[in-house]
Amino acid sequence: MHQLNTLIELLASPLGVGGVTAMGAVLVLASRSPRLAIWTLALPLFVSTFGKYRFIKSPYVFPLNYLEAYSRPLFALLLVLLLLIFYTSNHVRTRFRAQRSSVIFFIFQLYFAALMIFNDVENGLLSVPIFSLSFLAAVLLYNQLRTDQWRMLFVETIAGCGAIFTLACTYQWLLAPQNSVWAGRFIGITSNSQHTAQFLALFIIPSVYLACSTLQHATIRNVLWMCIAMECGLLLYTGSRTGILMTLLPLCVMFRHRSRYLAFAAIGLAVVVVLAVLFVPETQVAAERLTSTQDTRSVLFTKLWHQFLENPLFGKMATMTFLGIKRVQIQENSYLMVASMMGVLGICIFGAFLATVGGAMRKLYSYPNPTGKPQFRDFILASLVSILAGAFFEGFLFAIVGPCYLLLYLYAAMAEDLAQEPVPNLKRSAMQPSLPIRPPVYPKDVASA
């Protein structure tokens, strides 16, 4: 009821009236512009980054305070807007064909929502329409990403959302630094530093892919490198080792055919780290956190495993009271959370999803790349590696509102689609000639004629 009252309050406020009018204008304009239609995805992605359960309860600065207060109903409304755009636009195909991975992951989310209703009724009931809207929006959007033009617009959208997120975090930090840092680590507009680092990692990958693309203008590439430098600086300030893993590992995968790019990236990252430590003294605490060898996960992992052994069939939802609000406790390992909170049935559903996505990722990894430059399939593979690797140390796959699972829907579906393309055999036999041999032409035998 609280979320429903918040939605009604939002629609009845001047901000809501103006927002509905703006959404109508966007709907009309997007029906004529494919670029604007795909860029609409950046709106729900950005709104989903706001944290609802912050360690710091100080208010956001204007106008971020309004976006945070209505982030969840606003996220749902923006997904509805995205659905309307894809249904009413003339240049968009309204096909509804879901890949197997998307269907399996949607079943997994619905099962999680059903279990959550028995422990956290409000958030459980809220998650059902949000998960359904996310699934529908992801499926409709996936059906458009079949051409190089739409795929490039999709990558630009995610990178643009990353630029907006970085500017919003920097804006919050400059105007209210005491509300943006907790225990010496940067949190920006999210709940904690771990979430900020995860989102930055997800946004750095498409930005680097575009910056290395020859299709972009030189000025755009320079702007992208500036955004990447800012994102890397904030990533360092978070002090999150998980965020560093979610950034470096996928970059190694994306540039596995061109080691020279990895060397340039390492040098650039080292420069950003040195400049941040020298000119921003606050980052020294975060830097010490990054270089620390302290084990902060094994005790929690053991606890989750014992919870699974106590209730192996159906699992047990762990709840907590945070600032007077009872909610399902999100632990720091998505895979162990599947076992401890959802039991054997949850393991089977999520295992089927991982098997489907893992098979597609294996095919994408073995796909030859004679040019050495990162292709779109390399970007999809790197993004999936980032999300699935980060899930070992965070429970963001169980978030009710978040960009991670929305992007996971799209990345997994596109990985399946790209894996179905035939793999060309570029290897030649040593005896195979490089050019076809023409049959000899003999002169006519005049005597025999």
Contacts in CASP RR format, 6 or more apart in sequence:
PFRMAT RR
TARGET T0000
AUTHOR 0000-0000-0000
METHOD contacts of the structure
MODEL  1
MHQLNTLIELLASPLGVGGVTAMGAVLVLASRSPRLAIWTLALPLFVSTF
GKYRFIKSPYVFPLNYLEAYSRPLFALLLVLLLLIFYTSNHVRTRFRAQR
SSVIFFIFQLYFAALMIFNDVENGLLSVPIFSLSFLAAVLLYNQLRTDQW
RMLFVETIAGCGAIFTLACTYQWLLAPQNSVWAGRFIGITSNSQHTAQFL
ALFIIPSVYLACSTLQHATIRNVLWMCIAMECGLLLYTGSRTGILMTLLP
LCVMFRHRSRYLAFAAIGLAVVVVLAVLFVPETQVAAERLTSTQDTRSVL
FTKLWHQFLENPLFGKMATMTFLGIKRVQIQENSYLMVASMMGVLGICIF
GAFLATVGGAMRKLYSYPNPTGKPQFRDFILASLVSILAGAFFEGFLFAI
VGPCYLLLYLYAAMAEDLAQEPVPNLKRSAMQPSLPIRPPVYPKDVASA
1 122 0 8 1.000
2 122 0 8 1.000
3 72 0 8 1.000
3 73 0 8 1.000
3 122 0 8 1.000
3 126 0 8 1.000
6 69 0 8 1.000
6 70 0 8 1.000
6 72 0 8 1.000
6 73 0 8 1.000
7 70 0 8 1.000
7 73 0 8 1.000
7 76 0 8 1.000
7 77 0 8 1.000
10 16 0 8 1.000
10 70 0 8 1.000
10 73 0 8 1.000
10 74 0 8 1.000
11 17 0 8 1.000
11 20 0 8 1.000
15 66 0 8 1.000
15 70 0 8 1.000
23 77 0 8 1.000
23 78 0 8 1.000
23 81 0 8 1.000
24 81 0 8 1.000
26 36 0 8 1.000
26 40 0 8 1.000
26 81 0 8 1.000
26 85 0 8 1.000
27 81 0 8 1.000
27 84 0 8 1.000
27 85 0 8 1.000
27 88 0 8 1.000
29 36 0 8 1.000
30 36 0 8 1.000
30 37 0 8 1.000
30 40 0 8 1.000
30 85 0 8 1.000
30 89 0 8 1.000
31 37 0 8 1.000
31 85 0 8 1.000
31 88 0 8 1.000
31 89 0 8 1.000
31 90 0 8 1.000
32 90 0 8 1.000
32 91 0 8 1.000
34 89 0 8 1.000
34 91 0 8 1.000
34 92 0 8 1.000
34 149 0 8 1.000
34 150 0 8 1.000
34 153 0 8 1.000
35 153 0 8 1.000
37 85 0 8 1.000
37 86 0 8 1.000
37 89 0 8 1.000
37 91 0 8 1.000
37 92 0 8 1.000
38 141 0 8 1.000
38 144 0 8 1.000
38 150 0 8 1.000
38 153 0 8 1.000
38 154 0 8 1.000
38 157 0 8 1.000
39 153 0 8 1.000
39 156 0 8 1.000
39 157 0 8 1.000
40 78 0 8 1.000
40 81 0 8 1.000
40 82 0 8 1.000
40 85 0 8 1.000
41 82 0 8 1.000
41 137 0 8 1.000
41 141 0 8 1.000
41 154 0 8 1.000
41 157 0 8 1.000
41 158 0 8 1.000
41 161 0 8 1.000
42 157 0 8 1.000
42 158 0 8 1.000
42 160 0 8 1.000
42 161 0 8 1.000
42 164 0 8 1.000
43 78 0 8 1.000
43 81 0 8 1.000
44 75 0 8 1.000
44 78 0 8 1.000
44 79 0 8 1.000
44 82 0 8 1.000
44 137 0 8 1.000
44 406 0 8 1.000
45 158 0 8 1.000
45 161 0 8 1.000
45 403 0 8 1.000
45 406 0 8 1.000
45 407 0 8 1.000
46 161 0 8 1.000
46 162 0 8 1.000
46 164 0 8 1.000
46 165 0 8 1.000
46 168 0 8 1.000
47 67 0 8 1.000
47 71 0 8 1.000
47 74 0 8 1.000
47 75 0 8 1.000
47 78 0 8 1.000
48 71 0 8 1.000
48 75 0 8 1.000
48 401 0 8 1.000
48 402 0 8 1.000
48 403 0 8 1.000
48 406 0 8 1.000
49 165 0 8 1.000
49 189 0 8 1.000
49 190 0 8 1.000
49 195 0 8 1.000
49 199 0 8 1.000
49 402 0 8 1.000
49 403 0 8 1.000
50 64 0 8 1.000
50 67 0 8 1.000
50 68 0 8 1.000
50 71 0 8 1.000
50 189 0 8 1.000
50 190 0 8 1.000
51 68 0 8 1.000
51 71 0 8 1.000
51 189 0 8 1.000
51 190 0 8 1.000
51 191 0 8 1.000
51 195 0 8 1.000
52 68 0 8 1.000
52 71 0 8 1.000
52 72 0 8 1.000
52 191 0 8 1.000
52 401 0 8 1.000
53 191 0 8 1.000
53 322 0 8 1.000
53 323 0 8 1.000
53 325 0 8 1.000
53 327 0 8 1.000
54 187 0 8 1.000
54 190 0 8 1.000
54 191 0 8 1.000
54 192 0 8 1.000
55 182 0 8 1.000
55 187 0 8 1.000
55 191 0 8 1.000
55 192 0 8 1.000
56 179 0 8 1.000
56 182 0 8 1.000
56 187 0 8 1.000
57 323 0 8 1.000
58 176 0 8 1.000
58 178 0 8 1.000
58 179 0 8 1.000
59 65 0 8 1.000
59 179 0 8 1.000
60 67 0 8 1.000
60 68 0 8 1.000
60 172 0 8 1.000
60 176 0 8 1.000
60 179 0 8 1.000
60 189 0 8 1.000
61 171 0 8 1.000
61 172 0 8 1.000
61 175 0 8 1.000
61 176 0 8 1.000
61 179 0 8 1.000
64 168 0 8 1.000
64 171 0 8 1.000
64 172 0 8 1.000
64 189 0 8 1.000
67 74 0 8 1.000
68 189 0 8 1.000
71 401 0 8 1.000
72 126 0 8 1.000
72 130 0 8 1.000
72 400 0 8 1.000
72 401 0 8 1.000
75 130 0 8 1.000
75 401 0 8 1.000
76 129 0 8 1.000
76 130 0 8 1.000
76 133 0 8 1.000
79 130 0 8 1.000
79 133 0 8 1.000
79 134 0 8 1.000
79 136 0 8 1.000
79 137 0 8 1.000
80 133 0 8 1.000
82 137 0 8 1.000
82 140 0 8 1.000
82 141 0 8 1.000
83 133 0 8 1.000
83 136 0 8 1.000
83 137 0 8 1.000
83 140 0 8 1.000
85 92 0 8 1.000
86 92 0 8 1.000
86 94 0 8 1.000
86 137 0 8 1.000
86 140 0 8 1.000
86 141 0 8 1.000
86 144 0 8 1.000
87 94 0 8 1.000
87 140 0 8 1.000
92 144 0 8 1.000
93 143 0 8 1.000
93 144 0 8 1.000
94 140 0 8 1.000
95 143 0 8 1.000
96 139 0 8 1.000
96 140 0 8 1.000
96 143 0 8 1.000
97 139 0 8 1.000
97 143 0 8 1.000
98 135 0 8 1.000
98 139 0 8 1.000
98 142 0 8 1.000
98 413 0 8 1.000
99 142 0 8 1.000
99 412 0 8 1.000
99 413 0 8 1.000
99 416 0 8 1.000
99 417 0 8 1.000
100 356 0 8 1.000
100 416 0 8 1.000
101 353 0 8 1.000
101 356 0 8 1.000
101 357 0 8 1.000
101 360 0 8 1.000
101 412 0 8 1.000
101 413 0 8 1.000
101 415 0 8 1.000
101 416 0 8 1.000
102 135 0 8 1.000
102 138 0 8 1.000
102 139 0 8 1.000
102 142 0 8 1.000
102 409 0 8 1.000
102 412 0 8 1.000
102 413 0 8 1.000
104 349 0 8 1.000
104 352 0 8 1.000
104 353 0 8 1.000
104 356 0 8 1.000
105 353 0 8 1.000
105 405 0 8 1.000
105 408 0 8 1.000
105 409 0 8 1.000
105 412 0 8 1.000
106 131 0 8 1.000
106 132 0 8 1.000
106 135 0 8 1.000
107 349 0 8 1.000
108 346 0 8 1.000
108 349 0 8 1.000
108 350 0 8 1.000
108 353 0 8 1.000
109 127 0 8 1.000
109 131 0 8 1.000
109 135 0 8 1.000
109 405 0 8 1.000
110 128 0 8 1.000
110 131 0 8 1.000
111 342 0 8 1.000
111 345 0 8 1.000
111 346 0 8 1.000
111 349 0 8 1.000
112 127 0 8 1.000
112 341 0 8 1.000
112 342 0 8 1.000
112 398 0 8 1.000
113 124 0 8 1.000
113 127 0 8 1.000
113 128 0 8 1.000
113 131 0 8 1.000
115 314 0 8 1.000
115 317 0 8 1.000
115 341 0 8 1.000
115 342 0 8 1.000
116 123 0 8 1.000
116 124 0 8 1.000
116 127 0 8 1.000
116 317 0 8 1.000
116 328 0 8 1.000
117 124 0 8 1.000
117 125 0 8 1.000
118 317 0 8 1.000
119 317 0 8 1.000
119 319 0 8 1.000
119 328 0 8 1.000
120 317 0 8 1.000
120 319 0 8 1.000
120 326 0 8 1.000
120 327 0 8 1.000
120 328 0 8 1.000
123 327 0 8 1.000
123 328 0 8 1.000
123 400 0 8 1.000
124 400 0 8 1.000
126 400 0 8 1.000
127 400 0 8 1.000
130 400 0 8 1.000
130 401 0 8 1.000
134 405 0 8 1.000
134 406 0 8 1.000
134 409 0 8 1.000
135 409 0 8 1.000
137 406 0 8 1.000
138 406 0 8 1.000
138 409 0 8 1.000
138 410 0 8 1.000
138 413 0 8 1.000
139 409 0 8 1.000
139 413 0 8 1.000
141 154 0 8 1.000
141 410 0 8 1.000
142 409 0 8 1.000
142 410 0 8 1.000
142 413 0 8 1.000
142 414 0 8 1.000
142 417 0 8 1.000
144 150 0 8 1.000
145 151 0 8 1.000
145 154 0 8 1.000
145 410 0 8 1.000
145 414 0 8 1.000
146 417 0 8 1.000
148 376 0 8 1.000
151 376 0 8 1.000
152 215 0 8 1.000
154 410 0 8 1.000
155 206 0 8 1.000
155 209 0 8 1.000
155 210 0 8 1.000
155 376 0 8 1.000
155 379 0 8 1.000
156 206 0 8 1.000
156 210 0 8 1.000
158 202 0 8 1.000
158 203 0 8 1.000
158 206 0 8 1.000
158 407 0 8 1.000
159 203 0 8 1.000
159 206 0 8 1.000
159 207 0 8 1.000
159 210 0 8 1.000
159 224 0 8 1.000
159 227 0 8 1.000
160 203 0 8 1.000
161 203 0 8 1.000
161 403 0 8 1.000
162 199 0 8 1.000
162 200 0 8 1.000
162 203 0 8 1.000
162 207 0 8 1.000
162 227 0 8 1.000
162 231 0 8 1.000
163 203 0 8 1.000
163 207 0 8 1.000
163 227 0 8 1.000
165 189 0 8 1.000
165 199 0 8 1.000
165 200 0 8 1.000
165 203 0 8 1.000
166 200 0 8 1.000
166 203 0 8 1.000
166 227 0 8 1.000
166 230 0 8 1.000
166 231 0 8 1.000
166 234 0 8 1.000
168 189 0 8 1.000
169 180 0 8 1.000
169 186 0 8 1.000
169 188 0 8 1.000
169 189 0 8 1.000
169 196 0 8 1.000
169 234 0 8 1.000
170 230 0 8 1.000
170 234 0 8 1.000
172 179 0 8 1.000
172 180 0 8 1.000
172 188 0 8 1.000
172 189 0 8 1.000
173 180 0 8 1.000
173 181 0 8 1.000
173 186 0 8 1.000
173 188 0 8 1.000
180 186 0 8 1.000
180 187 0 8 1.000
180 188 0 8 1.000
180 189 0 8 1.000
181 187 0 8 1.000
181 282 0 8 1.000
182 192 0 8 1.000
182 193 0 8 1.000
183 285 0 8 1.000
184 282 0 8 1.000
184 285 0 8 1.000
184 286 0 8 1.000
185 193 0 8 1.000
185 237 0 8 1.000
185 238 0 8 1.000
185 239 0 8 1.000
185 240 0 8 1.000
185 285 0 8 1.000
185 286 0 8 1.000
185 289 0 8 1.000
186 193 0 8 1.000
186 196 0 8 1.000
186 234 0 8 1.000
186 237 0 8 1.000
186 238 0 8 1.000
186 239 0 8 1.000
186 286 0 8 1.000
187 193 0 8 1.000
187 195 0 8 1.000
187 196 0 8 1.000
187 238 0 8 1.000
188 196 0 8 1.000
190 196 0 8 1.000
190 199 0 8 1.000
193 238 0 8 1.000
193 239 0 8 1.000
193 240 0 8 1.000
193 286 0 8 1.000
194 238 0 8 1.000
194 240 0 8 1.000
194 242 0 8 1.000
194 243 0 8 1.000
194 332 0 8 1.000
194 394 0 8 1.000
195 396 0 8 1.000
196 234 0 8 1.000
196 238 0 8 1.000
196 240 0 8 1.000
197 235 0 8 1.000
197 238 0 8 1.000
197 239 0 8 1.000
197 240 0 8 1.000
197 242 0 8 1.000
197 243 0 8 1.000
197 244 0 8 1.000
197 246 0 8 1.000
198 240 0 8 1.000
198 242 0 8 1.000
198 243 0 8 1.000
198 246 0 8 1.000
198 390 0 8 1.000
198 394 0 8 1.000
198 396 0 8 1.000
198 404 0 8 1.000
199 403 0 8 1.000
200 231 0 8 1.000
200 234 0 8 1.000
200 235 0 8 1.000
200 238 0 8 1.000
200 243 0 8 1.000
200 247 0 8 1.000
201 235 0 8 1.000
201 243 0 8 1.000
201 246 0 8 1.000
201 247 0 8 1.000
201 250 0 8 1.000
201 386 0 8 1.000
202 246 0 8 1.000
202 383 0 8 1.000
202 386 0 8 1.000
202 387 0 8 1.000
202 403 0 8 1.000
202 404 0 8 1.000
202 407 0 8 1.000
203 231 0 8 1.000
204 228 0 8 1.000
204 231 0 8 1.000
204 232 0 8 1.000
204 235 0 8 1.000
204 247 0 8 1.000
205 247 0 8 1.000
205 250 0 8 1.000
205 251 0 8 1.000
205 254 0 8 1.000
205 379 0 8 1.000
205 382 0 8 1.000
205 383 0 8 1.000
205 386 0 8 1.000
206 379 0 8 1.000
206 383 0 8 1.000
207 224 0 8 1.000
207 227 0 8 1.000
207 228 0 8 1.000
207 231 0 8 1.000
208 228 0 8 1.000
208 251 0 8 1.000
208 254 0 8 1.000
208 265 0 8 1.000
209 254 0 8 1.000
209 374 0 8 1.000
209 378 0 8 1.000
209 379 0 8 1.000
209 382 0 8 1.000
210 216 0 8 1.000
210 220 0 8 1.000
210 221 0 8 1.000
210 224 0 8 1.000
211 221 0 8 1.000
211 224 0 8 1.000
211 225 0 8 1.000
211 228 0 8 1.000
212 261 0 8 1.000
212 373 0 8 1.000
212 374 0 8 1.000
214 373 0 8 1.000
216 224 0 8 1.000
229 272 0 8 1.000
232 247 0 8 1.000
232 269 0 8 1.000
232 272 0 8 1.000
232 273 0 8 1.000
233 272 0 8 1.000
233 273 0 8 1.000
233 276 0 8 1.000
233 283 0 8 1.000
235 243 0 8 1.000
235 244 0 8 1.000
235 247 0 8 1.000
236 272 0 8 1.000
236 273 0 8 1.000
236 276 0 8 1.000
236 283 0 8 1.000
236 286 0 8 1.000
236 287 0 8 1.000
236 290 0 8 1.000
237 276 0 8 1.000
237 280 0 8 1.000
237 282 0 8 1.000
237 283 0 8 1.000
237 286 0 8 1.000
238 286 0 8 1.000
239 286 0 8 1.000
239 287 0 8 1.000
239 289 0 8 1.000
239 290 0 8 1.000
240 289 0 8 1.000
240 290 0 8 1.000
241 289 0 8 1.000
241 290 0 8 1.000
241 393 0 8 1.000
242 390 0 8 1.000
242 393 0 8 1.000
242 394 0 8 1.000
243 390 0 8 1.000
244 290 0 8 1.000
245 389 0 8 1.000
245 390 0 8 1.000
245 393 0 8 1.000
246 386 0 8 1.000
246 387 0 8 1.000
246 389 0 8 1.000
246 390 0 8 1.000
247 386 0 8 1.000
249 385 0 8 1.000
249 386 0 8 1.000
249 389 0 8 1.000
250 382 0 8 1.000
250 383 0 8 1.000
250 385 0 8 1.000
250 386 0 8 1.000
250 389 0 8 1.000
251 262 0 8 1.000
251 265 0 8 1.000
251 382 0 8 1.000
252 262 0 8 1.000
253 365 0 8 1.000
253 378 0 8 1.000
253 381 0 8 1.000
253 382 0 8 1.000
253 385 0 8 1.000
254 374 0 8 1.000
254 378 0 8 1.000
254 379 0 8 1.000
254 381 0 8 1.000
254 382 0 8 1.000
255 261 0 8 1.000
255 262 0 8 1.000
255 265 0 8 1.000
255 374 0 8 1.000
256 378 0 8 1.000
257 369 0 8 1.000
257 371 0 8 1.000
257 372 0 8 1.000
257 373 0 8 1.000
257 374 0 8 1.000
257 378 0 8 1.000
258 372 0 8 1.000
258 373 0 8 1.000
258 374 0 8 1.000
261 374 0 8 1.000
273 287 0 8 1.000
276 283 0 8 1.000
276 287 0 8 1.000
277 283 0 8 1.000
277 284 0 8 1.000
277 287 0 8 1.000
297 332 0 8 1.000
297 333 0 8 1.000
297 393 0 8 1.000
300 331 0 8 1.000
300 332 0 8 1.000
300 333 0 8 1.000
301 333 0 8 1.000
301 336 0 8 1.000
304 331 0 8 1.000
304 333 0 8 1.000
304 336 0 8 1.000
304 337 0 8 1.000
304 339 0 8 1.000
304 340 0 8 1.000
305 336 0 8 1.000
305 339 0 8 1.000
305 340 0 8 1.000
307 315 0 8 1.000
307 316 0 8 1.000
307 318 0 8 1.000
307 340 0 8 1.000
307 341 0 8 1.000
308 315 0 8 1.000
308 336 0 8 1.000
308 339 0 8 1.000
308 340 0 8 1.000
308 343 0 8 1.000
310 316 0 8 1.000
311 340 0 8 1.000
311 343 0 8 1.000
312 343 0 8 1.000
312 344 0 8 1.000
313 343 0 8 1.000
313 344 0 8 1.000
313 345 0 8 1.000
314 342 0 8 1.000
314 343 0 8 1.000
314 345 0 8 1.000
315 339 0 8 1.000
315 340 0 8 1.000
315 341 0 8 1.000
315 342 0 8 1.000
315 343 0 8 1.000
316 340 0 8 1.000
316 341 0 8 1.000
317 328 0 8 1.000
317 341 0 8 1.000
318 328 0 8 1.000
318 329 0 8 1.000
318 331 0 8 1.000
318 340 0 8 1.000
318 341 0 8 1.000
319 326 0 8 1.000
319 327 0 8 1.000
319 328 0 8 1.000
319 329 0 8 1.000
320 326 0 8 1.000
320 327 0 8 1.000
320 329 0 8 1.000
321 327 0 8 1.000
328 341 0 8 1.000
328 398 0 8 1.000
330 337 0 8 1.000
330 395 0 8 1.000
330 396 0 8 1.000
330 398 0 8 1.000
330 399 0 8 1.000
331 337 0 8 1.000
331 340 0 8 1.000
331 395 0 8 1.000
332 393 0 8 1.000
332 394 0 8 1.000
332 395 0 8 1.000
333 391 0 8 1.000
333 392 0 8 1.000
333 393 0 8 1.000
333 394 0 8 1.000
333 395 0 8 1.000
334 391 0 8 1.000
334 392 0 8 1.000
334 394 0 8 1.000
334 395 0 8 1.000
334 396 0 8 1.000
334 397 0 8 1.000
334 398 0 8 1.000
335 350 0 8 1.000
335 391 0 8 1.000
335 392 0 8 1.000
337 395 0 8 1.000
337 397 0 8 1.000
337 398 0 8 1.000
338 346 0 8 1.000
338 347 0 8 1.000
338 350 0 8 1.000
339 346 0 8 1.000
339 347 0 8 1.000
341 398 0 8 1.000
342 349 0 8 1.000
342 350 0 8 1.000
353 412 0 8 1.000
354 388 0 8 1.000
356 412 0 8 1.000
356 416 0 8 1.000
357 384 0 8 1.000
357 388 0 8 1.000
357 412 0 8 1.000
357 415 0 8 1.000
357 416 0 8 1.000
359 419 0 8 1.000
360 412 0 8 1.000
360 415 0 8 1.000
360 416 0 8 1.000
360 418 0 8 1.000
360 419 0 8 1.000
361 381 0 8 1.000
361 384 0 8 1.000
361 385 0 8 1.000
361 415 0 8 1.000
363 419 0 8 1.000
363 423 0 8 1.000
364 377 0 8 1.000
364 378 0 8 1.000
364 380 0 8 1.000
364 381 0 8 1.000
364 415 0 8 1.000
364 418 0 8 1.000
364 419 0 8 1.000
365 381 0 8 1.000
366 423 0 8 1.000
367 377 0 8 1.000
367 423 0 8 1.000
368 423 0 8 1.000
368 424 0 8 1.000
368 426 0 8 1.000
369 375 0 8 1.000
369 378 0 8 1.000
370 426 0 8 1.000
374 382 0 8 1.000
376 418 0 8 1.000
377 418 0 8 1.000
380 411 0 8 1.000
380 414 0 8 1.000
380 415 0 8 1.000
380 418 0 8 1.000
381 415 0 8 1.000
383 407 0 8 1.000
383 411 0 8 1.000
384 408 0 8 1.000
384 411 0 8 1.000
384 412 0 8 1.000
384 415 0 8 1.000
387 404 0 8 1.000
387 407 0 8 1.000
387 408 0 8 1.000
387 411 0 8 1.000
390 396 0 8 1.000
391 397 0 8 1.000
396 402 0 8 1.000
396 404 0 8 1.000
396 405 0 8 1.000
397 404 0 8 1.000
397 405 0 8 1.000
397 408 0 8 1.000
399 405 0 8 1.000
428 434 0 8 1.000
END
